[in-house]
Amino acid sequence: MTVVNVTIVFFAQARELSKVKSTTVQLPQTLFGHDLRSMLIDQFNLLSIGNIFILAVNESYISDDLQITLREKDTVAVIPPISGG
């Protein structure tokens, strides 16, 4: 299995739960969106928002059933629902 180094960026409640703004992690080069979601939930204490946050790779939203191929230095954003008024 090939792994790549990617930057994970956390926004709003995801940042509060993970206690980091961003970090670099090693991830499998090819995986499904749901696998990426599960890894992030486990590694960064995101269980309470696990089924509702949105993932984006290099500013493109990804779905759980999408197979993605990551490259070195890609950026993954963890975006929880935003409420406002």
C-alpha positions as CSV (number, residue, x, y, z in Angstrom):
1,M,0.0,0.0,0.0
2,T,1.4,3.4,-1.0
3,V,1.0,6.2,1.4
4,V,1.3,10.0,0.9
5,N,1.7,13.0,3.2
6,V,-1.3,15.3,3.1
7,T,-2.3,18.4,5.1
8,I,-5.6,18.1,7.1
9,V,-7.2,21.5,7.8
10,F,-10.0,21.7,10.4
11,F,-12.7,24.4,10.5
12,A,-15.1,25.6,13.2
13,Q,-16.3,22.7,15.5
14,A,-13.9,20.3,13.9
15,R,-11.0,22.5,14.9
16,E,-12.4,22.7,18.5
17,L,-12.8,18.9,18.7
18,S,-9.4,18.1,17.1
19,K,-7.6,20.8,19.1
20,V,-5.5,21.7,16.0
21,K,-5.9,24.1,13.1
22,S,-4.0,21.8,10.7
23,T,-1.6,18.9,10.7
24,T,0.2,16.7,8.3
25,V,-0.6,13.0,8.2
26,Q,0.2,9.9,6.2
27,L,-2.8,8.4,4.4
28,P,-3.2,5.6,1.8
29,Q,-2.8,7.0,-1.7
30,T,-6.1,5.5,-2.8
31,L,-9.2,5.2,-0.6
32,F,-12.9,5.9,-0.5
33,G,-14.4,9.0,1.1
34,H,-16.0,6.9,3.8
35,D,-12.6,5.4,4.7
36,L,-11.0,8.8,4.9
37,R,-13.9,10.0,7.1
38,S,-13.5,7.0,9.4
39,M,-9.8,7.6,9.7
40,L,-10.3,11.2,10.6
41,I,-13.0,10.5,13.1
42,D,-10.7,8.0,14.9
43,Q,-7.5,10.0,14.8
44,F,-9.0,13.4,15.7
45,N,-11.9,12.9,18.1
46,L,-14.6,13.8,15.6
47,L,-17.2,11.2,16.6
48,S,-19.8,13.8,17.7
49,I,-19.8,15.3,14.2
50,G,-18.7,12.2,12.3
51,N,-21.8,11.8,10.1
52,I,-22.3,15.4,9.3
53,F,-19.0,17.0,8.4
54,I,-18.1,17.6,4.7
55,L,-14.8,16.6,3.3
56,A,-13.0,18.5,0.5
57,V,-9.7,17.6,-1.2
58,N,-7.9,20.5,-2.8
59,E,-11.1,22.6,-2.5
60,S,-13.3,20.0,-4.3
61,Y,-16.0,18.4,-2.2
62,I,-15.9,14.6,-2.0
63,S,-18.7,12.1,-1.2
64,D,-18.4,9.0,1.0
65,D,-18.8,6.7,-2.0
66,L,-16.2,8.4,-4.2
67,Q,-12.8,6.6,-4.6
68,I,-10.1,9.2,-4.4
69,T,-6.4,9.2,-5.2
70,L,-4.4,11.5,-3.0
71,R,-1.0,13.0,-4.0
72,E,1.8,14.3,-1.9
73,K,1.0,17.7,-0.3
74,D,-2.7,17.5,-1.1
75,T,-5.0,19.4,1.3
76,V,-8.0,17.8,3.0
77,A,-10.5,20.1,4.6
78,V,-12.9,19.0,7.4
79,I,-15.9,21.3,7.3
80,P,-18.6,20.9,9.8
81,P,-22.1,22.3,9.2
82,I,-22.2,26.0,9.6
83,S,-25.2,27.6,11.3
84,G,-25.9,31.3,11.3
85,G,-28.6,33.8,11.2
